[in-house]
Amino acid sequence: MPGEVFGGRVVVDLEPAVDDADVPILEACGNAFGRPEEVRAGEGAHRDNLAVLRVTLYERAGCHLCEEVGDVLRRIGRVSIERVDIAADPELERRYLVRIPVLAVGGAELDAAGLSDREIAAWLTKVDT
């Protein structure tokens, strides 16, 4: 929920993994046995079978670089984006002000300003393995 505080973070927006807001992908679909399905090499991938990676985007309102990285994540797909406005938390602002936009997955962080779609996608692949 926009503006709510969770453990010291202010969640600005939680975006669906696809541009179609009517079909958000929040988690991978399971098979008949309740296990996550995997896409086998050489098969066409149906988007409902792809695992979704949760990515935190540390940003600041009015930051055009932050908007560009948000657009890159939407183009890449297969991610759930948690957008965190660093201005709402003095500690986050101190930590990230000169680094934004910053992507975080688990404990890994990437200063993403000026990176191409390919570079960001490669990093996401690396931290997802």
Contacts in CASP RR format, 6 or more apart in sequence:
PFRMAT RR
TARGET T0000
AUTHOR 0000-0000-0000
METHOD contacts of the structure
MODEL  1
MPGEVFGGRVVVDLEPAVDDADVPILEACGNAFGRPEEVRAGEGAHRDNL
AVLRVTLYERAGCHLCEEVGDVLRRIGRVSIERVDIAADPELERRYLVRI
PVLAVGGAELDAAGLSDREIAAWLTKVDT
1 11 0 8 1.000
2 11 0 8 1.000
2 12 0 8 1.000
2 13 0 8 1.000
3 10 0 8 1.000
3 11 0 8 1.000
3 12 0 8 1.000
3 88 0 8 1.000
4 10 0 8 1.000
4 11 0 8 1.000
5 11 0 8 1.000
8 89 0 8 1.000
9 82 0 8 1.000
9 84 0 8 1.000
9 89 0 8 1.000
9 92 0 8 1.000
10 84 0 8 1.000
10 85 0 8 1.000
10 88 0 8 1.000
10 89 0 8 1.000
11 82 0 8 1.000
11 83 0 8 1.000
11 84 0 8 1.000
12 59 0 8 1.000
12 83 0 8 1.000
12 84 0 8 1.000
12 85 0 8 1.000
13 81 0 8 1.000
13 83 0 8 1.000
14 80 0 8 1.000
14 81 0 8 1.000
14 82 0 8 1.000
14 83 0 8 1.000
15 74 0 8 1.000
15 80 0 8 1.000
15 81 0 8 1.000
15 83 0 8 1.000
16 23 0 8 1.000
16 24 0 8 1.000
16 25 0 8 1.000
16 26 0 8 1.000
16 80 0 8 1.000
17 24 0 8 1.000
17 25 0 8 1.000
17 26 0 8 1.000
17 52 0 8 1.000
17 77 0 8 1.000
17 78 0 8 1.000
17 79 0 8 1.000
17 80 0 8 1.000
18 24 0 8 1.000
18 25 0 8 1.000
18 47 0 8 1.000
18 77 0 8 1.000
19 74 0 8 1.000
25 47 0 8 1.000
25 48 0 8 1.000
25 50 0 8 1.000
25 52 0 8 1.000
25 78 0 8 1.000
25 80 0 8 1.000
26 52 0 8 1.000
26 80 0 8 1.000
27 51 0 8 1.000
27 52 0 8 1.000
28 36 0 8 1.000
28 37 0 8 1.000
28 48 0 8 1.000
28 49 0 8 1.000
28 50 0 8 1.000
28 51 0 8 1.000
28 52 0 8 1.000
29 36 0 8 1.000
29 37 0 8 1.000
29 48 0 8 1.000
29 49 0 8 1.000
30 36 0 8 1.000
30 37 0 8 1.000
31 37 0 8 1.000
36 51 0 8 1.000
37 49 0 8 1.000
38 49 0 8 1.000
39 45 0 8 1.000
39 46 0 8 1.000
39 49 0 8 1.000
39 50 0 8 1.000
50 78 0 8 1.000
51 78 0 8 1.000
51 128 0 8 1.000
52 78 0 8 1.000
52 79 0 8 1.000
52 80 0 8 1.000
53 78 0 8 1.000
53 79 0 8 1.000
53 80 0 8 1.000
53 105 0 8 1.000
53 124 0 8 1.000
53 127 0 8 1.000
53 128 0 8 1.000
54 79 0 8 1.000
54 80 0 8 1.000
54 82 0 8 1.000
54 105 0 8 1.000
55 73 0 8 1.000
55 79 0 8 1.000
55 80 0 8 1.000
55 81 0 8 1.000
55 82 0 8 1.000
55 103 0 8 1.000
55 104 0 8 1.000
55 105 0 8 1.000
55 124 0 8 1.000
56 81 0 8 1.000
56 82 0 8 1.000
56 84 0 8 1.000
56 103 0 8 1.000
56 104 0 8 1.000
56 105 0 8 1.000
57 66 0 8 1.000
57 69 0 8 1.000
57 70 0 8 1.000
57 73 0 8 1.000
57 81 0 8 1.000
57 82 0 8 1.000
57 83 0 8 1.000
57 84 0 8 1.000
57 101 0 8 1.000
57 102 0 8 1.000
57 103 0 8 1.000
58 84 0 8 1.000
58 86 0 8 1.000
58 92 0 8 1.000
58 96 0 8 1.000
58 99 0 8 1.000
58 100 0 8 1.000
58 101 0 8 1.000
58 102 0 8 1.000
58 103 0 8 1.000
58 104 0 8 1.000
59 66 0 8 1.000
59 69 0 8 1.000
59 83 0 8 1.000
59 84 0 8 1.000
59 85 0 8 1.000
59 86 0 8 1.000
59 100 0 8 1.000
59 101 0 8 1.000
60 66 0 8 1.000
60 85 0 8 1.000
60 86 0 8 1.000
60 87 0 8 1.000
60 97 0 8 1.000
60 100 0 8 1.000
61 85 0 8 1.000
61 87 0 8 1.000
63 100 0 8 1.000
63 101 0 8 1.000
65 100 0 8 1.000
65 101 0 8 1.000
65 112 0 8 1.000
65 113 0 8 1.000
65 114 0 8 1.000
66 100 0 8 1.000
66 101 0 8 1.000
68 101 0 8 1.000
68 114 0 8 1.000
69 101 0 8 1.000
69 103 0 8 1.000
69 112 0 8 1.000
69 113 0 8 1.000
69 115 0 8 1.000
69 120 0 8 1.000
70 81 0 8 1.000
70 83 0 8 1.000
70 101 0 8 1.000
72 112 0 8 1.000
72 115 0 8 1.000
72 117 0 8 1.000
72 120 0 8 1.000
73 79 0 8 1.000
73 81 0 8 1.000
73 103 0 8 1.000
73 120 0 8 1.000
74 81 0 8 1.000
75 117 0 8 1.000
76 117 0 8 1.000
76 120 0 8 1.000
76 121 0 8 1.000
76 124 0 8 1.000
79 124 0 8 1.000
84 92 0 8 1.000
86 92 0 8 1.000
86 93 0 8 1.000
86 95 0 8 1.000
86 96 0 8 1.000
86 97 0 8 1.000
86 100 0 8 1.000
87 93 0 8 1.000
96 102 0 8 1.000
99 111 0 8 1.000
99 113 0 8 1.000
100 113 0 8 1.000
101 111 0 8 1.000
101 112 0 8 1.000
101 113 0 8 1.000
102 109 0 8 1.000
102 110 0 8 1.000
102 111 0 8 1.000
102 112 0 8 1.000
103 109 0 8 1.000
103 110 0 8 1.000
103 112 0 8 1.000
103 120 0 8 1.000
103 123 0 8 1.000
103 124 0 8 1.000
104 110 0 8 1.000
105 124 0 8 1.000
105 127 0 8 1.000
105 128 0 8 1.000
106 127 0 8 1.000
108 127 0 8 1.000
110 120 0 8 1.000
110 123 0 8 1.000
112 120 0 8 1.000
115 123 0 8 1.000
END
